[in-house]
Amino acid sequence: MDELIQLDEKPAAADIVMIAGWQQWADAGAVSSELPKYLIKQTHAHLIGHIQSDIFYLFQIPGTHGFLRPEIKMEDGYRVSLTTHKNEVYYSGDENKGMVIFLGEEPHISGERYAEVFFNLARELGARRVAALGGVYGAMPYDRDREVSCSYSLPRMKEELNEYAVRFSNYEGGTSLGSYLADRAEQVNLEYFTFYAFVPAYDFTHLSQQLQGLRIENDFRAWYEVMRRLNHMFHLGFDLTDLERQSETLTESVKTKLDELQAKAPQVNIKAYVESLSANFDEKPYMPLDVWERGLGDLFDDKE
């Protein structure tokens, strides 16, 4: 086992899948950082290990002061707590199906070694496939299904992933952690992919200097769209009722906020701007095949 991997328990389930998220650059809507925490809580997953992480993080860069440093809390001169960088492994499952949830922090340095340790961890746990999470902000309707983009490690995966109503990006530029790891996963012949959910964000400054931008911090609808896909792919049986309810509440909350901004600056006509986004939105809804089959079955039952 890799010297940087510390496992207190090794899952023995016949089928193990791995879902990974990070506090990272591509974390719009907290898809990457908070959705794993939600899954850990909802599935009662327990901590089974971690990656020893000191070598992957900078203590400081001259001029940044406390930007990168660990955070400390003191009372009367005594250290009560010290928050350090963590890359932790959680597990939930039974003898048949197991789900590993990895929750980490994007490394500052030694990306090649970080990728090596991460994939050594996946192999050590027996994960047959790794699904990573990410989020990207964009000007899109707040009340429609979230678009999901995808990057993947092995060419043979594309045909299957296309069934999940994803968009395959032709982006060029600075890489996200997810895309970087996809490249490294191919080198070790591991099935790895990232689902990037697009999260609504509006910049109103081009309309009026009176208004600030609006973006969704915890996009439950994005979480819901990602989990619908992972639920089906991995046969997780995860109850999505709570996320569906929170998605509906979020939609109403954003609508209320937009109405408030419209009332604050009616001459700007924010409503028309948002409606134009909806009119030009090319929706690509995800509808699993078994949902269609169940719907057709219900239809025929009604006819009988």
KAMO-V423442 format. One record per residue. N is the residue number from 1. RES is the residue in three letters. PHI is phi in radians with two decimals (* if undefined). PSI is psi in radians with two decimals (* if undefined). OMEGA is omega in radians with two decimals (* if undefined). Layout:
{{N RES PHI PSI OMEGA} {N RES PHI PSI OMEGA}}
//
This chain:
{{1 MET * 2.53 3.13} {2 ASP -1.00 2.40 -3.08} {3 GLU -1.11 -0.35 -3.14} {4 LEU -1.59 -0.06 3.13} {5 ILE -1.69 2.25 3.08} {6 GLN -2.09 1.93 3.11} {7 LEU -2.05 2.19 3.08} {8 ASP -1.60 -0.25 -3.12} {9 GLU -2.64 2.44 3.09} {10 LYS -2.05 1.98 -3.09} {11 PRO -1.00 2.52 -3.10} {12 ALA -2.03 0.27 -3.13} {13 ALA -1.12 2.63 -3.13} {14 ALA -1.19 -0.58 -3.11} {15 ASP -2.25 2.05 -3.10} {16 ILE -2.14 2.24 3.05} {17 VAL -2.04 2.81 -3.06} {18 MET -2.31 2.25 3.07} {19 ILE -2.03 2.29 -3.03} {20 ALA -2.26 2.44 3.06} {21 GLY -2.49 2.79 -3.10} {22 TRP -2.45 2.74 2.79} {23 GLN -1.37 1.92 -2.96} {24 GLN -2.64 3.12 3.13} {25 TRP -1.10 -0.85 -3.10} {26 ALA -1.53 1.24 -3.05} {27 ASP -2.31 0.60 3.08} {28 ALA -1.00 2.46 3.13} {29 GLY 1.17 0.20 -3.10} {30 ALA 0.97 0.51 3.14} {31 VAL -1.09 -0.71 -3.06} {32 SER -1.45 -0.63 -3.03} {33 SER -1.62 -0.63 -3.02} {34 GLU -1.77 -0.51 3.11} {35 LEU -1.07 -0.74 3.06} {36 PRO -1.03 -0.67 3.11} {37 LYS -1.11 -0.68 3.10} {38 TYR -1.09 -0.76 3.13} {39 LEU -1.14 -0.71 3.12} {40 ILE -1.03 -0.78 -3.12} {41 LYS -1.19 -0.81 -3.05} {42 GLN -1.21 -0.55 -3.11} {43 THR -1.70 0.00 -3.11} {44 HIS 1.00 0.65 3.11} {45 ALA -1.17 2.58 -3.12} {46 HIS -2.08 2.66 -3.11} {47 LEU -1.21 2.22 3.14} {48 ILE -2.11 -0.08 3.13} {49 GLY 2.97 -3.04 -3.13} {50 HIS -2.81 2.93 2.98} {51 ILE -1.75 2.25 3.06} {52 GLN -1.19 2.10 -2.77} {53 SER -1.96 -0.10 -2.98} {54 ASP -0.94 -0.65 -3.03} {55 ILE -1.26 -0.17 -3.06} {56 PHE -1.72 0.01 -3.03} {57 TYR -2.30 2.50 3.09} {58 LEU -1.47 2.51 3.06} {59 PHE -1.41 -0.62 3.09} {60 GLN -2.91 2.77 2.94} {61 ILE -2.12 2.29 -3.11} {62 PRO -0.88 2.24 3.13} {63 GLY 1.70 -0.22 -3.11} {64 THR -1.65 -0.22 -3.14} {65 HIS 0.98 -1.95 -3.02} {66 GLY -1.67 0.25 -3.03} {67 PHE -1.07 -0.70 -3.05} {68 LEU -1.85 -0.23 -3.00} {69 ARG -1.21 2.63 2.96} {70 PRO -1.02 2.64 -3.12} {71 GLU -1.77 2.39 -3.10} {72 ILE -2.11 2.59 3.03} {73 LYS -2.14 2.22 -3.09} {74 MET -2.19 2.58 3.04} {75 GLU -2.33 2.05 -3.12} {76 ASP 0.94 0.72 3.06} {77 GLY 1.48 -0.08 -3.11} {78 TYR -1.81 2.37 3.09} {79 ARG -1.25 1.98 3.10} {80 VAL -1.48 -0.69 3.12} {81 SER -2.69 2.69 3.06} {82 LEU -2.40 2.04 -3.10} {83 THR -1.58 2.07 -3.14} {84 THR -2.02 2.99 3.12} {85 HIS -1.24 2.40 -3.07} {86 LYS -2.27 2.51 2.99} {87 ASN -2.37 1.65 -2.93} {88 GLU -1.92 2.70 -3.11} {89 VAL -2.09 2.20 3.11} {90 TYR -2.08 2.76 -3.08} {91 TYR -2.51 2.47 3.04} {92 SER -2.52 2.39 3.10} {93 GLY 2.78 -3.01 3.11} {94 ASP -2.30 -2.86 -3.07} {95 GLU -1.21 -0.32 -3.11} {96 ASN -1.68 -0.87 -3.06} {97 LYS -2.19 2.29 3.10} {98 GLY -2.26 2.50 3.09} {99 MET -2.15 2.07 3.04} {100 VAL -1.62 2.29 3.09} {101 ILE -2.04 2.04 3.13} {102 PHE -1.78 2.26 3.13} {103 LEU -2.25 1.95 -3.04} {104 GLY -2.31 -2.96 3.08} {105 GLU -2.24 2.33 -3.13} {106 GLU -0.94 2.25 -3.10} {107 PRO -1.24 2.63 3.06} {108 HIS -1.51 -0.63 -3.04} {109 ILE -2.44 3.00 3.07} {110 SER 0.96 0.83 -3.13} {111 GLY -1.04 -0.65 -3.14} {112 GLU -1.10 -0.77 3.13} {113 ARG -1.21 -0.66 3.11} {114 TYR -1.05 -0.81 3.12} {115 ALA -1.06 -0.73 3.14} {116 GLU -1.06 -0.80 -3.13} {117 VAL -1.15 -0.73 -3.11} {118 PHE -1.05 -0.78 -3.11} {119 PHE -1.35 -0.48 2.98} {120 ASN -1.10 -0.67 3.09} {121 LEU -1.09 -0.83 -3.13} {122 ALA -1.02 -0.75 3.14} {123 ARG -1.21 -0.68 3.13} {124 GLU -1.08 -0.62 -3.14} {125 LEU -1.44 -0.20 3.13} {126 GLY 1.39 0.42 -3.14} {127 ALA -1.25 2.21 -3.11} {128 ARG -1.42 -0.35 -3.13} {129 ARG -2.74 2.50 3.13} {130 VAL -2.02 2.19 3.07} {131 ALA -1.91 2.12 3.11} {132 ALA -1.83 2.73 -3.04} {133 LEU -2.05 2.51 3.09} {134 GLY -2.70 2.88 3.12} {135 GLY -2.47 2.54 -3.13} {136 VAL -2.35 2.29 3.12} {137 TYR -1.39 2.56 3.09} {138 GLY -2.87 2.80 3.10} {139 ALA -1.43 1.78 -3.10} {140 MET -2.58 2.82 -3.12} {141 PRO -1.07 2.41 -3.13} {142 TYR -1.40 -0.31 -3.03} {143 ASP -1.91 0.37 3.12} {144 ARG -2.10 2.90 3.08} {145 ASP -1.01 2.43 3.13} {146 ARG -1.30 2.41 3.00} {147 GLU -1.23 2.59 3.09} {148 VAL -2.24 2.15 3.07} {149 SER -1.74 2.86 -3.03} {150 CYS -2.57 2.42 2.89} {151 SER -2.16 2.66 -3.03} {152 TYR -2.58 2.87 -2.99} {153 SER -1.62 -0.62 -3.01} {154 LEU -2.10 2.29 -3.10} {155 PRO -0.91 -0.59 -3.09} {156 ARG -1.15 -0.26 -3.09} {157 MET -1.39 -0.33 -2.98} {158 LYS -1.05 -0.80 -3.08} {159 GLU -1.04 -0.77 3.13} {160 GLU -1.18 -0.81 -3.10} {161 LEU -1.09 -0.51 3.12} {162 ASN -1.09 -0.41 3.13} {163 GLU -1.23 -0.20 -3.08} {164 TYR -1.73 0.40 3.07} {165 ALA 0.92 0.86 3.11} {166 VAL -1.83 2.81 3.04} {167 ARG -1.88 2.29 3.12} {168 PHE -1.63 2.03 -2.99} {169 SER -1.31 2.59 2.98} {170 ASN -1.94 0.49 -3.10} {171 TYR -1.09 2.51 3.00} {172 GLU -2.30 2.31 -3.14} {173 GLY 2.63 -2.79 3.13} {174 GLY -1.06 2.32 -3.04} {175 THR -1.44 2.59 2.95} {176 SER -1.45 2.91 3.09} {177 LEU -1.07 -0.71 -3.12} {178 GLY -1.06 -0.78 -3.14} {179 SER -1.23 -0.63 3.09} {180 TYR -1.07 -0.79 -3.14} {181 LEU -1.18 -0.54 3.08} {182 ALA -1.07 -0.71 3.10} {183 ASP -1.10 -0.78 -3.11} {184 ARG -1.23 -0.54 3.13} {185 ALA -1.16 -0.61 3.11} {186 GLU -1.09 -0.60 -3.11} {187 GLN -1.16 -0.42 3.11} {188 VAL -1.91 0.22 3.06} {189 ASN 1.00 0.80 3.13} {190 LEU -1.96 2.39 3.07} {191 GLU -1.30 1.97 -3.09} {192 TYR -2.47 2.41 3.06} {193 PHE -2.61 2.79 3.06} {194 THR -2.14 2.30 2.95} {195 PHE -1.70 2.06 3.06} {196 TYR -1.81 2.02 3.08} {197 ALA -1.55 2.39 3.07} {198 PHE -1.51 2.24 -3.00} {199 VAL -2.01 2.30 -3.10} {200 PRO -1.06 2.34 3.04} {201 ALA -2.60 2.31 -3.07} {202 TYR -2.14 2.25 3.04} {203 ASP -1.87 1.88 -3.07} {204 PHE -1.63 0.03 -3.04} {205 THR -1.12 -0.47 3.10} {206 HIS -1.31 -0.24 3.10} {207 LEU -1.64 -0.69 -3.11} {208 SER -2.86 2.42 3.08} {209 GLN -1.28 -0.20 3.12} {210 GLN -1.28 -0.40 -2.98} {211 LEU -1.89 2.50 3.03} {212 GLN -1.68 3.01 3.11} {213 GLY -1.32 2.96 3.11} {214 LEU -2.41 2.26 3.07} {215 ARG -2.52 2.73 -3.08} {216 ILE -1.63 2.13 -3.08} {217 GLU -1.37 -0.86 3.10} {218 ASN -2.04 1.69 -3.02} {219 ASP -1.58 1.59 -3.11} {220 PHE -1.11 -0.52 3.10} {221 ARG -1.19 -0.66 3.06} {222 ALA -1.14 -0.75 3.09} {223 TRP -1.01 -0.76 -3.11} {224 TYR -1.09 -0.79 -3.12} {225 GLU -1.13 -0.70 3.11} {226 VAL -1.14 -0.79 -3.08} {227 MET -1.22 -0.51 3.04} {228 ARG -1.01 -0.75 -3.11} {229 ARG -1.23 -0.81 -3.13} {230 LEU -1.17 -0.63 3.09} {231 ASN -0.99 -0.79 -3.09} {232 HIS -1.29 -0.76 -3.09} {233 MET -1.11 -0.78 -3.03} {234 PHE -1.70 -0.01 -3.12} {235 HIS 0.94 0.89 -3.05} {236 LEU -1.36 -0.53 -3.06} {237 GLY 1.19 0.45 -3.10} {238 PHE -1.33 2.28 -3.12} {239 ASP -1.30 2.02 -3.09} {240 LEU -1.67 0.12 -3.06} {241 THR -1.02 -0.79 -3.11} {242 ASP -1.12 -0.77 3.13} {243 LEU -1.15 -0.63 3.10} {244 GLU -1.11 -0.74 3.12} {245 ARG -1.14 -0.76 3.14} {246 GLN -1.18 -0.52 3.08} {247 SER -1.12 -0.76 3.13} {248 GLU -1.13 -0.72 3.11} {249 THR -1.12 -0.71 3.12} {250 LEU -1.08 -0.76 3.14} {251 THR -1.03 -0.77 3.12} {252 GLU -1.13 -0.66 -3.14} {253 SER -1.14 -0.76 3.12} {254 VAL -1.15 -0.72 3.10} {255 LYS -1.02 -0.77 3.13} {256 THR -1.07 -0.76 -3.14} {257 LYS -1.12 -0.72 3.12} {258 LEU -1.15 -0.65 3.09} {259 ASP -1.10 -0.67 3.12} {260 GLU -1.13 -0.73 3.13} {261 LEU -1.18 -0.64 3.09} {262 GLN -1.09 -0.72 3.13} {263 ALA -1.19 -0.56 -3.13} {264 LYS -1.23 -0.63 -3.11} {265 ALA -2.43 1.24 -3.07} {266 PRO -1.07 -0.48 -3.12} {267 GLN -1.16 -0.35 -3.11} {268 VAL -1.37 -0.55 -3.14} {269 ASN 1.06 1.08 3.10} {270 ILE -1.06 -0.62 -3.12} {271 LYS -1.01 -0.75 3.14} {272 ALA -1.14 -0.65 3.13} {273 TYR -1.11 -0.81 -3.13} {274 VAL -1.17 -0.68 3.11} {275 GLU -1.12 -0.60 3.11} {276 SER -1.17 -0.62 3.08} {277 LEU -1.10 -0.70 -3.13} {278 SER -1.20 -0.69 -3.11} {279 ALA -1.16 -0.55 -3.10} {280 ASN -1.69 0.11 -3.05} {281 PHE -1.48 2.14 3.12} {282 ASP -1.62 1.60 -3.04} {283 GLU -1.32 2.43 3.11} {284 LYS -2.23 1.34 -3.04} {285 PRO -1.19 2.60 3.11} {286 TYR -1.69 2.14 3.11} {287 MET -2.34 1.77 -3.12} {288 PRO -1.03 2.58 -3.11} {289 LEU -1.02 -0.66 -3.09} {290 ASP -1.21 -0.41 3.07} {291 VAL -1.21 -0.74 3.07} {292 TRP -1.07 -0.78 -3.13} {293 GLU -1.10 -0.70 3.12} {294 ARG -1.16 -0.67 3.12} {295 GLY -1.14 -0.72 3.10} {296 LEU -1.15 -0.66 3.09} {297 GLY -1.08 -0.74 3.10} {298 ASP -1.10 -0.68 3.14} {299 LEU -1.09 -0.81 -3.14} {300 PHE -1.16 -0.62 3.09} {301 ASP -1.09 -0.69 3.13} {302 ASP -1.12 -0.70 -3.13} {303 LYS -1.13 -0.64 3.13} {304 GLU -1.19 * *}}
//
